[in-house]
Amino acid sequence: MARASWIDDDNHPDIDSHMSQLEHFTQALADGVVDSEELAGQEKRLTAAMRDAEAVLGDDQHAKVTKLLAELAAYTVMELLHSMAKARVERAIG
């Protein structure tokens, strides 16, 4: 199977398309509320995925993936905050 890129044709991160394939993720968002049980389940899945990946990475690969995860988390927080601020401005104007 061909590997799906993390970056779209416009050179933007394309993790959303990968997330949309996670059934537990789409189900958790379906009602617009993420409850503590859903969050705890996601934390367990994340921890398991991190352990699986960490176990097969060499030191250089581990450093690169660590930076990738940190940059992804930073981007996600920044994008969310930007979207929230933009929505506030649009509500104030409109």
N, C-alpha and C positions, 0 to 999 in steps of 0.2 A: 504494500500500500504506500502511495506517495505521501510524503509528510506535508502537512498543511502549514503554511508559513504563519508566523506570528505578526507579520507586517503586511498591510494591504497594498494594492497597486499604486495608491497615492502616497506611499511611504509613511503611513500612520499605523500605530499599534492596532492590531486586529484581534485582540483577546476576546472581545464581545462575541464573535462568531463561535469561538471555542466554548465560551460559557453557555451560550444558548443551546449547546448540545448536551449539557448536564441536566438530566431530567429532574434531579432533586433541586437544582437551582431554579429552574423554571416553575416547578410546583411551589416552591417556597415564596416566589414573587407573585404568584397568580392572584392572591387575595390582597396584595399591596402591603402586607404586614409580615415582617420576619419576627417570629416569636423566639423566646429563649431556647426552646427545644430545637428549632431549626438551626439556630446559630451554633448551638453546642454540637449538633450533628455535622455541620460544616467544619467546625474546628477539628473534629476528629478525622474527617476526610482529608483536610489539609495537612494535619500532623502525619497521617499515614502516608500521604503522597510525598511529603518532605523526607520522611524516613526512607522510603523506597528509593527516591532519587539520590539522597545523600549516601546511601550504602554502595552505590555503583560509580560514584564520581571520584576522580582523582583530585589531588589538591588544587591544581590549576582550574579544572572544570568546576570544582566546588566554589572557588573564589568568583568565577564568572557567573555562575547561577545565583550565588548569594547577592552579587551586585544587581543582577537582573531582577530578583525578587524585591530587593529594596527599591529599585527604580520603579518597578511596577506598582508597588504599594504607594510610593510617593506620588506617582502620576494619578493613580486612582483617587487619592485624597484630594489632590489639587484640582482634578477634573470635577469632582463632586462639589467642592467649595465654589469653583468658578460657575458651575451650572446653577447652584443655589443663589449666588449673588446676581447672576444674569436674570433669573426668574423674579427675584425681588424687584429689580429695576423695571422689568417689563410689567409687573403688577402695579408698580407705582405710577408708571406712565400711562398704562392702558386702563 
